[in-house]
Amino acid sequence: MAIEGITTSQMRRAPRGAIYVWLNSSMSYPRKLAKDLGRDDLRIVPPAFFDSRSHIWDSTRAVVLDHATVLNSEQLRSYEEYTAYLRRRHAP
């Protein structure tokens, strides 16, 4: 039995249509992996996705950070604001 990697496991468990934040701007590997896993629904983006907040608020997608992703302080602040926004939208 093969041991599944952390990224593979994260992609498998990601909510349908989630934004998947890859660790850098090289998108070929994570996009191929997602395709191989049948996860064409994932929107795979680099950490720079969080550099501009304006486009984020147009989305209500869940966000999954790859286990190896490191956000700078501004990206982290944007990520935290977005996830708080999602929690408020989905609160009863």
Secondary structure, DSSP 4 states (H G I P E B T S, - for coil): -PPPPHHHHHHHHSPTT-EEE-SSS--HHHHHHHHHTT-TT-EEE-GGGGG-STTGGG----EEE-TT----HHHHHHHHHHHHHHHHHT--
